[in-house]
Amino acid sequence: MDHRASVPHDGGTRRRPGGLLGEQRDDPGAWRQFTEIRESINTQQPVTGGDQARYQGALEAVAQLGDARRERVNEAATAGVPELPWVALLIVYEFNYPFSGPLKVAPTAFRLALERMRAVT
């Protein structure tokens, strides 16, 4: 049975950049497609030795497909915020509070300006 004709080329998760996994959500349609493929393989009745070998290969392939899908879903669910956005958030925080924290602006320039103004007057 050639299942490629019944499976969309985008695999059910690439319709948008990152798909639902990019949004840390799972796509029920992708699981439905996986289940259909697995069931179509499980219902086969291999007769000859060649059929049996192909059947065994198909069982292993569908098991790997399921494992890979579960791994991608788990990675997406536990990914959290990538490092670059954290750095950007830290920089925004530092700009919002410029006179405190490890990157604070010292009052040295203001003191020098104040001293010069006092010297002129």
N, C-alpha and C positions, 0 to 999 in steps of 0.2 A: 504494500500500500504506500503510495507517495503522498505523504501528509503535507508537503511543501505548498501545494495548491490551496490548502485550507488555512494556512497560517500566514497572517499578514507579514510583509517583509520587515516592518518596523518592530516586530516582536512584542507589540502591545505597550511598550514603555517609551518609545522614542518619538512620539507625536509632537511633543514640545521639547525644547532644550532641557535635558536632564530628566524629562518625564516626571511621573509622580514620585519616583525615587528621589529625584532632585529636590522635591518638596517634602522629603522625609515621610512620604505616604506610599502605601502599597496599592497596586492596581489589581482589583479583583478580576478584571478581564484577562489579565496575563495568567493568573492562577487558573482560571477556567480553561484557557487554551492549553496550559500545561497538563491539567487533569484530563482533557480530551485526548491529548497525545498519549499520555500514560495508559489510559483505558483502552485506546485503540491497539496499543502494543500488547497489553495484558490479555486481551481477548483472542489473540492469534493462537492458532493450533499448529505448531510446526510438525511436519510429517517426516521429512528426510533429514539426514545429518546436516546438509547445507542449510536447510530451513532452521534447524535447531541452533546452528552457529550464528546465523543472522539474528535470530530471535534473542539469543543470549547477548549479542552485541547491542541490540536495540534496548534491551533491559538495562544494561550498564550505562548506555548513553542517556537514557531518560532519568536514571538515578543521578548521574552527574549534572544533568540539566536542573533537576530539582534542588540538588545541593548548592549549585551556583546561584540559583534564584534566591534561595533562603539566605545565603551569605550576603548577596547584594542588598536584600531587604534589611537584614540585621545591621549591615554597615550603615545604610542610610538612616536607620532609626537611631543609631547611637553616635552618628557623626558629630553632632553639636555644631558650634560655630567655628569655621576654619580660622587659622591663625591670623591671616591678614585683616579680617574685620575686627578682631580683638585689638590689633595694633591701631587701627583707625579709630576705634572707640576710645582707646587710651589717649591718643593725640587730641581728639575732640575734648575729652575731659580736661586735659592739661591746658588747652586754650581757653576753656571756660573758667578755670581757676588759676590764672597766671601767677598769682602771688603766693601760692602755697604748693606743697608737694615737692618731689625730688627735682623737678625741672622748673622750679619757681624763678621768677624774675626778681633779682635783688633790687633794693631801692637805691643803689649806689648812684645811678645816673640822675635820679630825682634829687638826691642830696647835693650832688655837685651843682646842678642847675640852681637849686635853692641858695647855696652858698654864693654863687656868682651873682644872682639877683640881689642878694643882701650887700655884696661888695659894691655893686653899681649904685645902689640907693643910699 
